[in-house]
């Protein structure tokens, strides 16, 4: 079953075609505190990530990735930070100062 990116209004779907375009998908951290930080960064009211929830690479900065091995991995303690929020969620983010 294909997986959609969990980010607000992101339409990326985990498929072979998307992977061929270089878009990778990353599971939410298992660590409860880190997972909660990712959930807060998404600004989706009532959203709780499941063990199969993913975010695509478009929500991370280039420097968030470790490309030293054969597999591209997210660096430890990285929080997704690239989103296209509507105006009402942008104001909430400014108040929360989510990093």
N, C-alpha and C positions, 0 to 999 in steps of 0.2 A: 504494500500500500504506500503510495507516495506521501511524502511529508512536506507540509507548507512551512515556510519560515514563520515564526511566531511574532515577528515585529509588526507594529501597527501599519497597516496598508501595504505591506510588502507582499508581492505576488510571486516571489520565487518559490518554485516547487522542486523538490529533490528528485531530479530525473537525470537520465544519461545526457540528454541534450544540454541541460543546465551545467552539469559537471564538465562537459566538453568546452563550455564557455569559460571555465576556470572558477566557477562559483562553488565553493565548498560549504558544507553545513556542519555546525558544531552543536553538540548536545549541551544542555544546561549542566552546570557543575553538580556533582553529587553532594558536595559540602553544603549544608543547609544555609550557612551565612552567605557564602558566595552566590548560591542559587537565588536567595532573597534579593541580593544586590542587583542581579540580572533582571529579576522580575520588576523591581522598582524602576530600573532604567527604561523598561518598555513602556511604562505609564499606561498600562491597560488595566482599567478598573476591574477588580475581581479576578484577574488572571493568576492562576497558579500553574507553574510548569509541571508537566508529567515527566516520567523517565524517558519518554520518546520525543519530548519537545526539542526543537532545534532553532537556531538562528543562522542565517546565511552570512557569509564573509563580508557582505556589503555593510554590515553594522559594526564593523571593527576597523580600526586604523591599521595601516600597513605595518607599523612598528609593533602591533599587538601580536604578530605572528613570529614563531620560531621556525625559520626555514633552513636550519643547519643540517637536518637529517633528510632522509628520503620522503618522510611524511611531514606535511606542513601542520604544525600544532599551534594552538593558542598559548601564549606565555602565561605563567601562573599569575593569578590575581587580576587578570584583565577583565574589564567591565565594558560591555558594548556601549558605544557612544555616538554612532552615526545613525540618525533617524530623520524622517520627514514627518514631523508632527503637525497637526492642524493648530491654528492659533490658540485655541483654548487649552491645549496640552502644552504648548510652548510656555505659556504663562505659569502653569503649574511647575514645570521644570525649573524655571527661574527661581520660584519660591523654594523649591526643594533643594536646589543647587546640586543636582545629581551629577556625579563625575564618572 
